[in-house]
Amino acid sequence: TLLAFLVQRFTGQPVAGCEVVTIGDQATVATATTDARGLAAMAVGEAPADELITVARCGQQVVASTPPAYGMQRASRELVAHVYTDRPVYRPGHPVKVKAVLRWRSGTALLPFDQPSVEVAISDRTGRVLHRVRRDVDAFGAVDTELTLPAAAALGFYSVDVRSGEDKGSGSFEVQEYRKPEYEVSVTPSQRLARQGQTVEVTVSARYYFGQPVRNADVALVVQASPYYSPLRWVDSDSEEDLDAGGGSFHGGDELETRTARLDAQGQATLHVRMPVSDTRSDVQVRFEARVRDASDLEVSGNALVIGTYGDFLLATRVTPSVGKPGTPLTVRVRAVDYRGGGVAGVPVSVDLVRTAWDEDRGESIRETITSGSATTGADGRATWQTTTPARAGSYLVVVRARSGDREVTDDGYLWIPGATDETYESDSESVELIADKGSYAPGDVARVAVRGLAPSTPVLLTKEARTLTWYDLRAPTPDGVFDVPVTEVDLGDTWVNLLYLKDDKVYYAEKKLRVPATSRSLAIEVTADKAVYRPGEPGRYTVRAVDATGTPVRAQVTVGVVDEAVYGVRRDTTEDPLRVFYRTEYSHVSTEYSRHYYFVGYSGTLRMQLAMRRRPQSLADFKGDTPERPQVRKNFPDAIYWSPSVVTGADGTATVEVAYPDSLTTWRLTARAVTTDTKVGLALARTITTRDLLLRVVAPRFLTERDAVRIPAIVHNYQEGGAMPVSVSLTATGLESAAPTAPHVASVATGGEARSEWAFAATAPGSAVVTGQASSGSNRDAVEITLPVKPFGARRDQGLSGSVRAGASRTVDLVVPEASNPAARSVVVSLMPSLAGSMLGALDDLVNYPYGCTEQTVSSFVPNLLVMRALDQLKLAPTERMAMLDRISRDGVERLVRLQHDNGAWGWWRTDQDHPFMTAYAVYGLLEARAAKLQVRPDVLQNGATAMARQLAETSRMVPELKAYLAYVLSRVAAADIAVQHEGFDHTALLTELWGRRTDLTPYGQAWLLLALHTRNDARAGELAGMLATR
């Protein structure tokens, strides 16, 4: 929908009965007449034009505006896909489990996904497709698939693409060689905000994933600081939304100090750190990074951020206007706000208007105070100071100061007074501040929004905008500048209230985000384990229950995954909450243009009017066994133990999941993501622990290299009640040589204590090694077996050959093996494929693009489509999902290119700019390729384009030779296609002769185009030119 608002420029009153026409590509797209409110709504559909012009006629007066067509070229519905994997990171060789929940979005409505199947493709960081499969969509609008990564999978980020026709949803995961941490470290400051100079208490905690504290470990607390810029410095901001979530991201900074400590019996250490004081009187962000090293000598870190404020509040300043005429009103608005978004009342504020100039002789900036004033903030923390702009042209600084205890907090704004010779503009619009009465709303509420400062005295246009324009009304001015705006279901996921009015030929506008959480669309997921602590190898049972926002049980499809919590110590889970995916609006998709800001677009027969440039838009716990333990070697330590993408709850909203716990001693995280057929969604986490009373940790490296010497620690932990007990620990290995006696070590280990011992081994041959550790104390025993790869010594070198062999035939190849190579490391890998077609498929898929943008972008996107069509036909390949759309999107490319053609047959970059010889030739070339691919191209389009090329050659006597050679080539293609050039005096043979005479002056690029032109004409000179090029 396109909404037009017609209003008198000086009185601000709406104008009724005016005809409004929207034009695209010189054709009427929509018409309407303004109502009594001066409003006219027009349905323009999916605008095909690159530029739209909206023209309104009121009697003898005409105004025009150029609404951004790109905002209306979105499809009537778009795919919304929640794509995720069972965990965020994998090692090569691991299985990857993928799930996608699909919906259509049409305007503000979510619709069921109505296609029977989709294509799912997984690609590595280079774009190589490792997995492509078509999956049926289930009743919940979901699909799933699985891929086992190759053992030699490339490291990096992988993409998951789910395609339905031209629509695509995406997700990602990471592949890395990693070692899971055995404990987690958390850093907890006593406060998230602290005044600089204040002492902050920082608590460092470390806990093994098997549920026990890390005792007596060394801690290094590194303190770093970097500048911090609060979003509250913008006067329209209400709160520091992400502050409580950690204060944002830390991007580098200075290292200030390192403190050391030791963890106590509870795995904690408390340190007191004085917040640094900024030399520049500005806020800082302080990062506390705790590095903990336990008996294994492996380090694990954690961190937290604290905002160091210079004062107890900050000042936010706005100067209106920022560019002004001498002697006109100047308004300075100030807000004193604490760091949680609350206004600070009763703050005396001083304001200085300072002229700034650069002194060339002294090499410094000179400041001169022009005038000063003061104000005091009101109950809302706001204050206003007014003066007039200086008579003297130049740059000015508005400096605002206030006392916060013994410190002075400041902010500033800028003003420019143009001189007589300065190129500038007179501001014809002004942003005003809009304030909402509440922090969040629910459907059925009425939001009260108020204009800060002087209330409007003319009618006000109010709109609600999100993904579309959802509501609008014209309201009479109110004495207090407060307006009521209804909040409805379409506003779920947030909306933006926009306000606009005119007075004295000036546009006043404001925008305010209203938070409308989609709580009515959320599910509450309860996950309950039959017990909190398990022994390794025991079965576990979870009950999953789903209820809606009213507490009513629902039938839902739940994806359940159980992953080792330590994996999230490698990479945190960044999968978005499904409620946000389907309902959160991140920004307003609606744009507004004013006729006062009209950038000329128009049509004038064959003449081009160069009036203006057109702007272009360029997306844990103790456990006591009841019976003696039987010796059992623990050797199964997977990263994930369960995945079911389609657990469905019953009418009572419940379902059960059974899990077999492996040998790992760790915390297990169960993640449940649920969806109903009507797109109610929810997310829940649950944790359980597998542990033992007596446990052994063998801290082996992830791999060894031949000739390595290694000392492998074994650490025994005693959580058995009854005090200290003697524990016998042994460590043996196969595939490694013992470098020292391997007799058991015996140590007395207190309850809650640990003991470390080491065994020395040497890797003498490549292959694999098995390290087995055992710990025993009476009937309590634990045993661990770890398999290590032993890599060959030396640097890897690959030598390869490729070729082909016919069916039934054989081929012998010779490979040279260096004499110095390691005999134990030699291998030969032979890979066969029936043709190159399979490996080409992914590359061809990447060539498929929907035509968009300017002439060059259109040709450069649809011509590769034609090549893909040709390859599919010649190789007899089954097309991918995207390739199946080739025929249609190629036709769309032709149609778009025709629309971009100028009335005189030429092309420019855009429909409404100047003719350009290269663009004309490039467009004709693209259309010739389309014709060769048996797509319909109107003969007159090609003929007019060829004629325009001939005309451009005649009118541009000093054309760059290489460009002329390119035009000669395209015109040779035109002649070969029997298309007549209707331009008097044009002689293609003479053109080629001219270029032939200048062939030695041409660059290789120009010579190549001339060669193609001659070759197309079967001209014998092509052979001579080919020889010339071969010697360059």
N, C-alpha and C positions, 0 to 999 in steps of 0.2 A: 504494500500500500504506500502510495505517495500522498502526503498531506500538505496541502497548500494553505497558507495563512496570509490573507491580504489585509493590510492595515495602513491607515493614513500615516505618513512619515512624521508629521509634526504633532498631530493631535493624539496619535496612538489608538484611534478608534477603528474598529473593524469595518471592512467595506464589503457590502453584500451585492449579489447580482452580477458579479464579474465572471466573464468567461475565462476558463483556465484550460490551456491545451499543453499536453506533453508530447514532444516530437523526438523521434529517434530515426536516424538515417533518412531524414527529409520526409518521414511519414508520421502521420498522427498515431500516437500510441494510446492516448486516453484523453478524454475531455470531461469537464465538470463545471458547475457554476457554484460560486461561493454562497453559503447560506447566511442567515442573519448574523452569525458569529464571525463572518469573514473566512470560513473554513470550507475547503473542498477536498474530499478524499477521492483518490483515483486508484483503481486497481490496474497496475501496469504489468502484472505477471512477471515472468522471467524475461527481463528486458534484454533483447538480443543486441542492442546498439552499444557501442563503446562510449558514446556520449549522448546524454539526454538534455533537452532544453525544455524548460517549463516557462511558458509565456502566459501572462495574464493581461487581459484587456478590460479596462474600466472606462467606458466612454472613449475619449480621445487619448487616454493615458495607457501606456504599455510598459510593463516591467518584465524582466526575464531573470531566470536563475538556472543554474546547471547542477541539478542533483546528481550525486555520484552514481553512475550507472553500475559500477562494479558491485555496489551493495545490493543491487537487484538482480544480479546474474547468478545468484545461488539457486540451486535446484529446489523444486517445491518440497522435496523431502531429502533428508540427509541421513546417512548411516551413523548411528551411535553405537560404539562397540566398547565393552569393558573386557579387555584382553589381558590375561595374567597367566603366570606360571606358578608351579608349586613352591618355588623358592627363587630368590633373586640372583643367585650365583651358582655355577656348576664347574666341575672339572671336566677336561676332555674324557670321553668315555662314559659320562654319566647320562642317565635318561632324563629327558626334559618333558614335563607334563604341561599341557597347554589347555586353557579353557577360554571361551569367548561367549559373552552374553550380548545379543544383538537386538537392537530396536531401530525403528525409523523415527526421526523427528520431523514433524511438519509444523512449522511455526513454533508455537509454544506447547504443542501436544506431542506426547510420546505414543507411538503406534506399534502394534505387534509386528515383528519381522515376518513378512509373508512369502519369502522365497524358500523353496524346498531344500536347497543346499547352497553351500558356499565353498570357496577355495581357500585353503589355509597353506601358507608358505612360510618357511623359516629360512632366513639368510644369515650368513656370517658377516663380519665387519667389512669384508671386501665386496659384499653384494652377491656372493655366490650362493645359489639356492641349494640347500641341503635336503630340504623336505618340501614336497608339494603334494597335496592330497585334497580331494573333494570330500566334504563331510555333510551328511544330512543334518538339517536343523531340527531339534526336538521340540516338544510342545511348549517348552519354556523359552524358546527362542535362543537356544544355546547349542554350541558345538564344542568338541574337544578332540585333541589328537596327542600323539606322543612321538618323540624322536630320541634315539640314542645317539649321542654325539660321537663322532669318530675319535679314535685314540689320538689322532694327530690334529684334532680340531684347532683352528686358529684361535688365539686369545683375543678378547675384546668384547664389544657389545654386539649382540645378535638382535635381529628384528623379527617380529612375528606379524605377518600381514594377513588379514582376513578380507577377502574380496567378494563382492557381489556386483557383477557388472563393473561399472566405473567407480563404484563406491568402495572405500577401503577403511578398515579400522586397524589400528596398530598397537603393538605392545613390544616389550623388549626384555632381555635378560643379559647376564654377563657370564663369560667363560674365562676362568683364571686358574692358574696353578696356585693353590693356597694351602695353608696349614690352619686347621681350626684351632682357635684359642681354647685353653682348658679352664679358663676362668674369665669373669667379666669385671670390669672396673667402672665404678660410677663416681662422679664428682658432684657434690651437692653444696653450693654456697648457701650461707644463711639468708641471703636475700638476692633478688634479681636486679635490684636497683640500689646503688650505694653512692653517696656523695663522695667526691674525690677527697682523699685524706682520711676517710673513715676506714676502720679496720673491719674486714670481712672474715667471718669464720668459714673455712672450707673443710668439708668432711669428705675424706676419700674412703670408699668401701670397695672391697674385693671379695668375690664369692665364686667358689668353684661351681661349675655347671652341675656337679653331682650334689649340690645343695649345702655344702659346708663352707665356712669362712676361710679365706686365705690368711693364715696366721703368721705373724713375725716376718712378713715380707718387707723388703726395702721399697720406699716410695720416694720418687723425685717429682716435686710439683714445679712445673715450669710456668712462669707468669709472663704473658705477652699482652701487648696493648696496641690498638690501632684506632684511628679516628672513627667516630660514630656520628651519623647524621640521622636524627630522629625524624620520622615522617610527620610528627606533630609540628614541625616548623612550618609546614604548609597550613595556612590558617583554616582551610576547609576540612582538615583531618580531625576526626573525633577521638581516635584511640590508636594506641600502638598495638595493632591486632596480633602481631606475632611475638610480642615481647615475652609473654609467659611461656611461649613454646621454645624459648632459648635465645631470644634477642636477635635472631637473624643469623646470617652466615658470617664467618670470620675469614677475611681475605688478607692473609699476611699480617705483618705488624712487627713491632720491635720486641725483642726478648728482654725483659726487665730484670728478672732474677730467677734463681732456682732454689727452692727449699727442699730439705730432706726430712724424712720421718720413717717410722717403722710401724707396721700394722699391729694392732693389739690382738688379744685372743678372740675378739669378735670380728676380726678382719677390717678394722676401721682405724683411721688416723685423723686427727683434727689439727689443722694448721691455721694460723691467724696472719692474714696478709693485709697490709695497708694499701688502699687504693691509690694509684699514682695521681699526681696533680698535674694537669696539662699546662705547659708553658704558654699555650695559645689561648687559654681560657675557653676551651671547647670541650665537648663531651668526648669520652673515649669508650671503647669496648675492650674489656679485659677478658682474656681467655686463660683459664686455669686447666692445664693439661697434666694429669697424674700418670706417671709411668711406674708400674709396679712389676717387680721381678721376684718370683717365688723360688722355691728350692730347685726347680727345674732349670733355672737360669734363663727362662724365656720371659720376655717382657710383653706386657699387655697395657694398653693405655686407655684412658677415658678423659673426657673434657666437659667443661661447662663454661658459659659466658655470663658475665655480669656487666651491666651498663654503668659506667662511672660518670655521674652527672656533675657538671661544674657547679651548678646551683640546685636549689630545691625545686625550681621551675625553669622553664625556658620562655622566651619571647618569640612570637611569630608575627611578622609584619607584612602588611600589604600596602603598597603605594598606588593610588589611583588618581590620575592616569600615570602610566609609566613614561609616556611621551606626551608632552603638553605644550600649549602655547604660552607665551609670557603673560603674566597677570591673570591667569584663569584659576579657578578653585583647585586646590590640591588636598586630598584626603588621605590621612595615614591611619590605618586601622591596626590595632595591636591586640594580641591575645596573650595573656599570661596563663600558662597551662602547666599542670604538673605532669609527670612522666607516665601517668596512667590515664591521661586524657581529660582530667577535671580542670575546670577553670579556677584560677586563684584570684579571689576578690581582694580589693583594697590595696593593690600594689601601685605605689607612685611610679610613674614612668616619665622619663625625660626624653625629648625628641629634639634632635639637631638636624637642620637642613644644611648640608655641607657641599660646597662646590669643589670639585676635584679637577686638577689639570696636571699635565706632565711638564716638568721643567727640564728642557733639553740641556741647559747649561749645567744644572746641578745633578741631572740624571736621577731625579726622584719625583714622586708625586707630591704636589702642593695641595693642601687642604685649607679652605676658608669657610668658616661658619657664617652662613647667611642669616639665619634666624633660628630661634629655639623656642621651645614650649614644653608643656607638661600636661599630663592627664593621669587619672586614677582609674584602675580597672573596676568594673561593676561586679555584681553578684555572679555573673557568668564568666568573669575573667577578661572581659573585653573592654577596650577603650578606643576612643576616636579623637584625633587631633587634626585640625584643619588650618590651612593657611592658603596663600596664593603662590603660584609658580613664580620664580624669579624672572626679571626682565631680561637678564643676560643669558645668551645662549651658552650651552655647554652641558657637561655631565655633572650630575649631582648625586649625593649619597644621603639617604635618610637614615640617621643612626639613632637607634632606640636603646635606652639603658634603664636598668632597674637594679635595686639592691636585693640580694638574697643572702642574708646573714652578713658575713664579712667580705662577700664577693659581689662583683658586679657582673650581671648577665647582660648580654647585648644581642642585638640582631640589626639587620639593615635592609634597606630596599633601595631601588634605583629610580632615577628620574633623568630624562634627557629633554633638553630644550633645544630644538633644532635652530640653526642659524639661517640667514637668508639664502645662503648658497648650499645648504644641506639638502640632500634628497631624502624626503621623508613622507609621511602620510599623516593625515588627520584621523585620529582614532574615531571610528564611527560606531564602536561597540564597547561594552564594558561588562566584565564578569562581576556578578554580585554573589553574596554568600547566602546559602540556603541551609537552614537548620531544621532537623527533625526532632520531634518531641520524645521519641523512644529510640532505643538502640536496636530493637528488632520487632518484627510484626508477624502476625498470623493472618491467614485468610479470614475475612470478616471484620478485621480491624479497620479503623480509619486513621490514617497517618496525618498528623498536623505538621505542616512544613511552614516555616516562617522565613521571610526575607530579612536578613540582618541589616540594620541601618534604616535608612529612609524607606518607608513602605511605598510600593508602586501606587501611582495615582491614575494609571490608565489600565484598560483591560489586560488581563494576563492569560496567556496561553499556557496551560499545564498539560504535560504529556507524561506517560509512563512508557519507558523504553527498555527492552531487554534484547532478546533475539529478534523481536519485531516490535513495531509500534502497537502496544496493547490497549491504550486508552488515551483519550484526549478530551479537553474541555476548555472553553473560554470562560474565565471567571471575572466578575467585576472586582475592582480594587477594594480592599478592606482597610479599615483604619490602622489595624495592628500588623498588616502584612502577613497574616496567617491564613493558610488555605488548607482545606480538608481534601485528602486524596484517598479514595477507597482502595483497600488491599484485597485482592481476590486470589482464587486458585491459580490463575495464570501467572501470578507473581512469584510462585514458589521458586526458590533458588536465587532470589534477589532480583530487584528491579531498580531502575534509575528514574527519579522524578526530575523532569526538566521544566524550567520556567523561562518564559520569554515575554517581553513587552517592549514597546517603543514609546519614546517620549522625546520631543524636540529633535527629531531626526537622528536619534541614537538608539541602538539596540542594546537592551539589557538582558543578560541571560545567566542562568545558573543551573547546576546539576547536583543532585544529591542521591547517593546510593542508599536504598532501603534494604535492610537485611530481612529476608523472609525465609527462614530455614524450612526445608521440606520435611518437617518432622512427621507429618501425616503420611508420608510415603516411606517412612523408615520401618524396618522390622527390628524387634528386640530379639537377639539370638542368645539363648542360654546354653552353655556347654558344661556338662557335669561329668566328671570322671568317677568311676566307682570307688576309687581311692586316690590319694595324692601321691603316694610313694610306692614304687614297685621294685621287685628284684629283676635283674637282667633275665630275659627269657620268659618272663611271666606274660600272660595275656592281659590286655587292658580293655575296658569297655567304657565308652562315652555315650551319654544321652544328649541329643541335640533337640532343642525346643525353639520353635519360631512363633512369635506372636506379633500382631500389628500394633500400631500406635495406641489403640484402645484396649490392648491386652487380650484380644481375641485370637485364639490359635488359628494358624493359617497353613494351607498346603503350599509348601515351598520346595524348590530344588536347592540343595545345599552342596557346595563344593567343600570337601574336607581334605585337608592336608596336614600331616604330622611331620615336623622337621626338627632336627637337632638345633636347639637354641644357639649353639656355638656358630652355626652358619650365619646367623644374623649379626654375630660379632665380626664377621668378615665383611658382609655387606648388609646394611639395614634394608628392610622391606620398604620400597618406595611405591608399591602398588596403591593407586588411589582408592579412597573409600568409594564404593559403588554409588552411594547417595550423591556424592559430588559429581561423579561421571555423568549420571543421568539427569541430575536436576540443577546443579550449580551453574549459574551464568557468570562467567569470569569477567565479562566486559559488555558494554552496550554495543550491539551491532547496528544501531540506528544512527545515522548522521544527519546533520542539519546544514543547509546552505541558505544564505541570504542574498536577495537581489542586490543589496548594497555591495556585496563581495563578488559580483558577477565576473567571471573570467570568460572572455568571449569565445563562443562557439557558434558557428553559423554557416549558412550556405549562400553562395552568391554566383550561381551559374558556373561559368568556367573561370571566373576571377577569384583570386585568393585575397582576402582582406587580412593584413598583418597588423591587427589592432593590439593583440596581447598574446602572451604565451599561455597555452592551456596547461594547467597542472595535471600531472598523471599520478595515479596511485601506484606506486612501484611495489603470516601462521602460523629351686628348695626344705637338713632336717634329719634328724637322727632316725635310724631304722634298726629294730631289733628283731632278729629271726626267731621263730618259734621252734625250729628244729635245726639240728646240725646241718651245715652246708656240705653238699657233696662236691668233691673237686670237679671243676668244670673250667675248661680253657676258654677264655673270652677272645674271640677273634673276628667277630662281625660288628663293624663299627660304621654303619651307613650314615649318610647325611640326612636322608629322609626315609621314613618307614611306612608311610601310608598316603594314598591319594585316591580319592573317589570323586569324580566330577559331577555326579548326579545322584546324590542321596536325596530322596524325596520324603518329606515329613507326611504323616498321616493326618486324618481329620482332627486329631487332638494336638496337631502341631509338633509331634515328636518323632524322632527316628533314633536308632542306635547304631553305633559304629564299634567294631571290634578290631583291636590292634594287637599284634604280636611284637612285644618289645625285644630288641636285639641285645647284644652284649655290652653296648655302650653304657657308661655311667655318666649321665648328663641330664639336663632339663630338656623336655620335649615340648615344643610349641605346636598346639593344634590351632589352625586357622580355619574358620568356617565363614564362607561367603554365600549368602542366600538371596534368591530372587523368586518372585511369584509371577504368574502369567500376566498380571496387571502392573508389573514393574514396581512392586514394593521391594525394597532391598535392605540388606543388613550385613553386618560384619561383627565377628566376635573372635576373641582369642582365649585359649585355656592352656594351662601348663601342668605337667606332671614331671616326676623325677624318677629315674632309675638309679639306685645306689646300693651300697653294701656296708656292713659294719667294718670289715677289714678289706681294704682295697689297695691294689698295686697299680702305679702308673709307670709305664716304661716310656721314657722320653727319647724316642728314636728320631733320627732325621727322616725326611720324606723319601730320600733316596741317597745312595752312595755312588761313588765313582771308583772304578778299578784303581787300586793302589792307595786308596784312602785308609788312614788310621783313625779310629773313632773311639771315644769313651762314651758309653751309653749309660745314662743315669737310670736308676730304678728307685722310686719313692714310694714308701709304704705309709698308709694313713690308717690310724686306729680310731674308730668311733664306737668301739665296744665298751659298754659300761663295766666298771669293776677296777679301774685304774690301769697302771702300766702292765704290759705283758711282753714276754720275749717273742720276737718275730723272726723267723728264718726266711731270708730272701735269696733267690738264686736267679741267674740269668745265663741262658745258653743260646747258641746260634748254630744254624746249619747254613752253609754257603759263605760263612765267614770264618777266619782263623782267629782263635783266642790268642791274645797277646799277653795274657797273665793268667794265673790259676783261676779256675772258675768255681772254687768251693763256695758253698752258701755263706752269706754274711748274716750274723745274728745281732739284733739290736733290741734294746728295751724301748718300747714305744708307749708313751702315756696316752690316756684317753684324750682324744682330740689332738694328739700329737702326730708327728711324722718323722721318718728317718730316711736319709738318702745314702745310697751306695752306688758305685760305678764299676763297670766291667769294660775292659779294653779289647777291641777286635780290630782285625785288618781285612779289607776287601781285596782278595787276590785274583779274582776272576769275575768277568761280567756275567750277568744272569739275574738271579733273585736270591735273597737271603731271608731266612725265617728266624726271628728273634723271639724266644719264649722266656717269660719271666714268671716266677712262682713265689708266693708269700704264704706262710702258714704259721699258725699259732694254735696248737691243739686242734680242735675241730674247725676252727675258722681258717678258711683258705681262699686264695684268689690266684688266678693264673691268667696271663695275657699272652697272646701270640700276635706278632706283627710281621707282615711280609714287606720287605723292602726291595725295590729294584736296584740292581747294581749296574751302572752304566759303563760302557767301555771307556777306557782312557783315550784321550785325544779329541781333536776337533772333528766334528762331523763334516763330511764332504759328499755331496751327491753328484752323480754323473748319470745322464739319461739320454736316451734316444727315443725317437718317435717315428712312426711310419704307418703303413697299412699292409694288409695281407688279404688276398682273395679267399673266399670260402673254399675249403678243401685243400688249400695250398699251405706251405710253410715258409718260414723266413728265418735266416740265421743272422744274428748281429754280434759284433765284437765290442766288448767293453774292456777298457784298459784299467786294471787295478794297480794303483801305486804300490811299489815294493815295500815302502815304509808303512803301509797301512796296518792297522791292528787286525790280525787274522780272526780274532774273536768277535770283531765288530762288523764283518762283511755280510752283506745280505743283498739279494736280488729280488726286486718286486716287479712283477709283470702285471700290467693292467690292460684289460681288453674291453672294448665297447663296440657294439655293432655298427655305429656310425658316429660322426661328430655332432649329429643332430641333437642328441640329448644334452650335451654340454652347452650347445648353443642356445637352448631354450630359455635359460635364465637371462642371457644377454639380450635376446630378442625381446623378452618381456620388458626389460628396462627401456627399450627404444619406444615403446608405445606411450604416447602422450596425447592428451586432449588438447586441441589447438586453442590458443588463447593469446591475448596481448596484441602487440603491434604486428605489422606486416612481416617483419623478420621473424618474430617469435612464432607466428602462425605457420609460415613455410617451414621453419626449422623443426617444428613439432610434427606436422602431418606428413612431410616427405619421408622421414624415417618409418612412419607407419606403413607407407607404401612398400618400402623395402622389406619390412617384416611380412607383409602380405605375400610378397613374391617368394620369400624364403620358405614360408609355410607351405605354399603351393608346390614349390620345387622339391622340398624335402619330405613332403607328405606327412607333416607333423600335426598332431592333435593340438589345437590351440589352448593356451591357458585361459583362465577366466577373463583376464584383461584383453587378451588377444581376440577373444570371441567378439569383442565390440569394435574390432578394427574397421570393418566396412562402414559402420555408421559414423564413427568418429572421423574417418577419412573424408566421408561426404560432408560432414560438418565443417571440416577444415577448408574444403573447396568453397562451401557456401560463405564461410567467414571471409575468405580471401576475396571473393567477389564483392562482398559488402564493403570491403576496404578500398576498392578501386575508386579513383576519382572520376568525376564526370567526363574528363578529357581522355580517359583511358589509362592514365598513368597511375602509379602508386607512390605514396610517401610512407613515412613511418606509421602514420595514422590516417584515418578517413578525412580529417579536416586540416591537414597541414600541407606544406609545399610538396610538389612533385620531386621525386628523387630517382635519378637514372638507375642506380644499383637496385633500389627497392622495386622499381618497375621490372627490370630484368629478372630479379630473383623471384618475383611473383609469377611472371610468365613461365619461368623455368619450373616452378612448383606445379603450375596448372598443366604444363606439358607432361610432367611425370604422372600426374593424376590421370590424364587422358590415356597415357600408355598403360596404366593399371586398370583401364576400362571403366573409369569413373566418368560420369557425364559432366562435360564442361561445355558451356555455351560457346559456339564458334565466335560470336561477336565479342565476347570478353577477351578471348585470345587475340583476335584481330585488332581490336582497339588497343590492347596492351602492346602488341608489336608495332603498330603505327605510332604509338606514343614513344617507343624506344627510338624509332627512326627520327621522329621530330626532335627528341632530346639530343641525338647525335648532331643534327643540323644546327640546333640552336646553341650548342655548347662547344664552340670551336676549340677551347683550351681544355677539353676533357682529359683527365689523367689517362695515359696510354693503357695502363693495366685495366682500368674500368672500361675503356673502349673495347679492349680485347674480350672482356667478359660479355659485353653487349653483342659483339660480333659472334661469339659462340652461341648465345641464346637465340640470336636471329638465324643462325645456321640451323638450329633445332626447329625454329619456326618454319623455315623454308622446307626442311625435310618432312614436316607435317602438312605440307601443302596449304599453308595459311598465307594469304596475300597481305602484303604490307602496303597500305594505301596512304603513302606520303609522297608527294610530287618530288622527283629528283633523287629519291633514295636508290642507291645502287650498292647492293651487298657485295658484289664482286669487287667494286672499286674500294669498298671499305677493307676487304681482306688484302687487296693489293697494297693499300696504304700501310696497313699494319705489317705486311711482309717487308716492305721497304724499311721499316723502323725496327725490325726484329732484333737487331743487335743492341738497340737502345732499351729494349724491354728487360725487366727483371725476369728471373726464372718463373715467377708467378704469372706474369703477363704472357710469357712465351708459352706456358702450359695452356692457357686459355686459347691462344691463337692456334696452337697445335690441335686442340679439340675442335675448334671451328673448322679448320682445314680438313681434319679427319672426317667430320660429319658431312662435309661436301665431297668426300672422296678425292680431295685435291692432293696431287702427288707431292707437293711441297711439304706435306705433313711429315714424310719420311726424313727429309733433310733437316727439318726443325727438331725432330725427335733425336737425331744424331747430335745436333748442337746442344740440346738439353742434357744428353747423356755425358757430355764432356765437361759440364759445369760443376 
